[in-house]
């Protein structure tokens, strides 16, 4: 981000949304592709999904994620609203032989319904480049990767709760804006 005039607050609170995905179901999004697209060299496939809890049918959901990630050659898969602790995610992710998982802490003290829980699934060949990861809250995780040639990449996974919990919604956005400013 070389533009010092970039308005983080405006971008985070009003992100661009080029397609309407309101009617897209989990089944459609996971299996609607007729053929996996090939990625150009030196590129990443990035995917994000609100899993809406992994406690129910967790083994089935994790296997679906694995199949989808592998079929579509996903490099980085952000999974939000997991509602599970990092130790539970670590246990479930043992079923994913091609991915390493980094997860946020889970705060169950105040907001049980909006507890969040975010994870980043990184394809194993890229996971070896992870230098650091930080759980900034149960709704925000950052992972730093370092590559040859002094190339650094920071990936954020964020779950912004619905506006029905306005204070938690605003707190998460403010934390993300602060993290983006710190990364700059």
C-alpha positions as CSV (number, residue, x, y, z in Angstrom):
1,X,0.0,0.0,0.0
2,X,1.9,2.9,-1.3
3,X,-1.0,5.4,-1.4
4,X,-0.8,7.4,1.8
5,X,-4.3,8.8,1.1
6,X,-6.0,5.4,1.1
7,X,-9.2,5.6,3.3
8,X,-9.1,2.5,5.4
9,X,-12.2,3.4,7.3
10,X,-14.3,3.9,4.2
11,X,-13.0,0.7,2.5
12,X,-13.6,-1.5,5.6
13,X,-17.0,-0.1,6.4
14,X,-18.2,0.0,2.7
15,X,-16.2,-2.6,0.9
16,X,-16.7,-3.0,-2.9
17,X,-19.1,-5.9,-3.7
18,X,-19.0,-6.6,-7.4
19,X,-21.4,-9.6,-7.2
20,X,-24.5,-10.3,-5.2
21,X,-24.0,-13.5,-3.3
22,X,-27.1,-13.4,-1.1
23,X,-28.7,-16.4,-2.9
24,X,-25.6,-18.5,-3.0
25,X,-25.8,-21.6,-0.9
26,X,-22.8,-23.5,0.6
27,X,-23.5,-26.4,-1.8
28,X,-23.6,-24.1,-4.8
29,X,-20.4,-22.3,-3.8
30,X,-18.5,-25.5,-3.0
31,X,-19.4,-27.6,-6.0
32,X,-20.7,-25.3,-8.8
33,X,-17.4,-25.2,-10.6
34,X,-17.4,-27.5,-13.6
35,X,-13.6,-27.6,-13.9
36,X,-10.9,-26.3,-11.7
37,X,-9.2,-23.3,-13.3
38,X,-5.4,-23.3,-13.6
39,X,-3.6,-20.6,-11.9
40,X,-0.8,-18.6,-13.6
41,X,2.6,-19.2,-12.2
42,X,3.5,-17.1,-9.1
43,X,-0.2,-16.5,-8.2
44,X,-2.4,-17.4,-5.3
45,X,-6.0,-18.6,-5.1
46,X,-7.6,-17.0,-2.1
47,X,-11.0,-18.0,-0.7
48,X,-13.1,-16.9,2.2
49,X,-16.1,-18.6,3.7
50,X,-18.4,-17.9,6.7
51,X,-18.8,-21.5,7.9
52,X,-21.4,-20.5,10.5
53,X,-20.0,-22.8,13.2
54,X,-17.9,-26.0,12.9
55,X,-19.3,-27.7,16.1
56,X,-22.2,-29.2,14.2
57,X,-21.2,-31.7,11.6
58,X,-17.6,-30.6,12.0
59,X,-16.0,-33.7,10.5
60,X,-18.3,-33.4,7.4
61,X,-17.7,-29.7,7.0
62,X,-13.9,-30.0,7.3
63,X,-13.9,-32.8,4.7
64,X,-16.0,-30.6,2.4
65,X,-13.5,-27.8,2.9
66,X,-10.6,-30.1,2.1
67,X,-12.3,-31.3,-1.0
68,X,-13.1,-27.8,-2.2
69,X,-9.7,-26.4,-1.4
70,X,-7.9,-29.3,-3.2
71,X,-10.2,-29.3,-6.2
72,X,-9.8,-25.5,-6.7
73,X,-6.1,-25.4,-5.7
74,X,-6.8,-22.9,-2.9
75,X,-3.6,-21.3,-1.6
76,X,-5.2,-19.4,1.3
77,X,-8.6,-20.2,2.7
78,X,-10.1,-17.9,5.3
79,X,-12.8,-19.6,7.3
80,X,-14.8,-17.3,9.7
81,X,-17.3,-17.8,12.4
82,X,-16.0,-21.2,13.4
83,X,-17.2,-21.0,17.0
84,X,-14.4,-23.4,18.0
85,X,-11.2,-23.1,20.0
86,X,-7.8,-23.3,18.3
87,X,-7.1,-26.7,19.9
88,X,-10.3,-28.1,18.4
89,X,-9.5,-26.6,15.0
90,X,-6.0,-28.1,15.2
91,X,-7.6,-31.5,15.9
92,X,-10.0,-31.2,13.0
93,X,-7.3,-29.9,10.7
94,X,-5.3,-33.1,11.0
95,X,-7.7,-34.5,8.4
96,X,-6.3,-31.9,5.9
97,X,-3.1,-33.4,4.7
98,X,-2.3,-30.6,2.3
99,X,-3.0,-27.6,4.6
100,X,-1.7,-26.0,7.7
101,X,-4.2,-24.1,9.8
102,X,-3.7,-20.9,11.9
103,X,-6.6,-20.0,14.2
104,X,-7.6,-17.2,16.4
105,X,-8.3,-17.4,20.1
106,X,-12.0,-17.8,20.9
107,X,-13.7,-15.3,23.3
108,X,-16.7,-16.9,25.0
109,X,-16.8,-14.5,28.0
110,X,-19.2,-11.9,26.8
111,X,-20.7,-12.5,23.3
112,X,-21.5,-16.2,23.0
113,X,-23.6,-15.7,19.8
114,X,-21.0,-13.5,18.2
115,X,-18.0,-15.4,19.5
116,X,-16.4,-15.5,16.0
117,X,-13.4,-17.7,15.6
118,X,-11.4,-17.3,12.4
119,X,-8.9,-19.6,10.8
120,X,-6.6,-19.4,7.8
121,X,-5.9,-22.6,5.9
122,X,-2.5,-22.3,4.0
123,X,-1.4,-24.8,1.5
124,X,1.6,-26.6,2.9
125,X,4.1,-25.5,0.3
126,X,3.3,-21.9,1.3
127,X,3.0,-22.6,5.0
128,X,6.8,-23.0,5.3
129,X,7.0,-19.3,4.5
130,X,5.0,-18.2,7.6
131,X,7.1,-16.1,9.8
132,X,4.5,-15.0,12.4
133,X,0.9,-15.1,13.1
134,X,-1.1,-13.1,15.6
135,X,-4.6,-13.5,16.9
136,X,-5.7,-9.9,17.5
137,X,-9.1,-11.1,18.8
138,X,-11.5,-13.9,18.2
139,X,-12.6,-12.1,15.1
140,X,-9.3,-11.0,13.6
141,X,-6.1,-12.9,12.7
142,X,-3.0,-11.9,10.8
143,X,-0.4,-14.1,9.2
144,X,3.0,-12.8,7.9
145,X,4.8,-14.7,5.2
146,X,8.3,-14.0,4.0
147,X,9.5,-15.0,0.5
148,X,12.8,-14.8,-1.3
149,X,13.8,-11.4,-2.6
150,X,12.6,-9.6,0.6
151,X,9.0,-10.1,-0.3
152,X,6.6,-9.9,2.6
153,X,2.9,-10.7,2.6
154,X,0.5,-10.1,5.5
155,X,-2.9,-11.8,5.2
156,X,-5.8,-10.8,7.5
157,X,-8.8,-13.0,8.2
158,X,-11.6,-11.1,9.8
159,X,-15.2,-11.8,10.9
160,X,-17.2,-8.7,11.2
161,X,-20.3,-9.6,13.3
162,X,-23.8,-8.5,12.0
163,X,-25.0,-5.1,12.9
164,X,-27.5,-6.6,15.4
165,X,-24.5,-6.4,17.8
166,X,-23.5,-2.9,16.8
167,X,-20.8,-2.4,19.5
168,X,-19.0,-5.6,18.7
169,X,-19.4,-4.8,15.0
170,X,-17.8,-1.4,15.4
171,X,-15.1,-2.7,17.8
172,X,-14.1,-5.3,15.2
173,X,-13.9,-2.7,12.4
174,X,-11.9,-0.3,14.5
175,X,-9.5,-3.1,15.4
176,X,-9.1,-4.0,11.7
177,X,-8.5,-0.4,10.8
178,X,-5.8,-0.2,13.5
179,X,-4.2,-3.4,12.3
180,X,-4.2,-2.1,8.7
181,X,-2.6,1.1,9.8
182,X,0.1,-0.8,11.8
183,X,0.8,-3.0,8.7
184,X,1.3,0.1,6.6
